[in-house]
Amino acid sequence: MNQVEETDRVTFVAEKILENKQKIADDIVRLRLEAVQSDNEFFMKDALEERALSLVELIGTNLKKSDPADFNEAISWGSEKGKEAVVKEVPITEALQNTFYYRKAIWMYIAEIAEQERLSGETIIKVANSLDPVLDQAVFGYSKSYVEYNLEVANRYQNTLIELSVPVVPLFSGVAVLPLIGDIDTNRAKSIQEKALERCEELKLERLVIDLSGVAVVDTMVAHHIFQLVTTLKLLGVKALITGIRSAVAITAVNLGIDLQELNIYTSLQQALDALGYGLVREENIK
């Protein structure tokens, strides 16, 4: 069989795949649903069928190309589905199981065509050399997109948590409070320092009360960042008041060589506000 005839036979297989894409897609869905059940909408019958149809069509179209090594469409298809899987909270290991059912259903159909049309081994090999890489590249695009988008979502979530963990709350004109609660590690301490400075500039603060009453223990590095924040605020013209220092935190500060007498330290937030002149409220103003 010459090269022209061989190419014609591969094109014939591609056309048969495209003509029978619905049947192949139905087989993919059937194999998947028989093997695995899931409540996630990503694996509902209609969703499975839509993806199966589009990928089978993509494979058939690629087989007809003069340059079957162009995998951009397959990678793009996988990327789109990978992102969708992240949005619908599909574990990547569970989604990648579909590859087996795609490959099995498509080759079951090609086996039928090969028997009916008496396709040569050379034709089958040529079909395989074009078909399998397309499916592999679709999986590559899916995996790459899944990991990248999942990381993007995680970063957005982390940034949101950081914003919430550094709540600079305005109290009065030029005055705000930064209540710190829970464990503070080095990364969070750095974030507190950076975000607090940003918020002070945004709010044009003159006074910032840093309340540590919700922090039980800090290590040396964390204490360093917190007290470094006080020094930096001073350089920006923002007076920092510290309230609620527990004994463990005070001991850490002393071990760092920090002179607590140089700091504006108060027992409670109320005491700090009293010192700033905001502690008294006239009774007639309360309704």
C-alpha positions, 0 to 999 in steps of 0.5 A: 500500500503506498503512502497516498492510500495509507493517508486516505485510510487514516482519513477514512478512520477519522471521518468514521470517528466524526460520523459516529462521535455520538455513539463513541461518547455514549460508550464513554459515558456508559463505561464511566457510570458503570465503573464510578458513581459521583454526586458531583455535577462534573460527573453527571451524565449530561456533563460527561456526554458534553465533554466526551462529544467535544473531545471525540470530535477534536480527536477525529478532526486532528486525525484529518490534519496534515500536521497531526503534531499540532496539539494546541487545540487539545491542550486548550480543551484540557485547560478549559476542563481543568479550570472547570474541575477546580471550580466544581471542587473535583479531585484531580485523581478522580477526574483523570480516571476518565482518561481510561474510559475515553481511550477504551471507548475510542479504541473499541470503535477503531477495532470494529472499523479495523475488522470491518474494513480490514485495516492494515497494521500500518494504518492502525499504527499511524492512527495510534501515533496521531490519536494517543498523543492528542489524548495525552496532550489533552490530559497534560493541558487539564493537569497543568491548568488544574494545578495552576488555577488551584494554586491561584484560588489558594493564593486568593484565599490566603490573601483574603485570610491575611486581610482578615487577620490584619483588621485595622479598625478605624475608631475615630478620626486619625485613630484606629485599633489593630486587634491581634488574635490567635497564634502568630507565626513568622509569615503572619507577623510579616503580613501584619507588619506590611498590611498595617503600614498600608492601612495606616497610610490609606486611613491617614492615621495619627494613632494606632492601638495594637491590642495583643490581649488575644495573643498568648505566645509569640516567638522571638522572631514574631516579637521582633516583627511586632515591635519593629512595626512600632518603630516603623510607625513612629518614622511615619509619624504614627504614634503606636500604643500597645495594649494587652501584653501578656507576661510571656510576650513581655518576657520575649520582648525583654530577651530581645533587648527591647526597652519596654519603657520606651513604648506606650504600653497600657493594660487594656484597650479602654485604658489606651483610649482614655489616654488618648482622650476618647474614654469619656462620653457625655451621658446626654449624648447617649440615647 
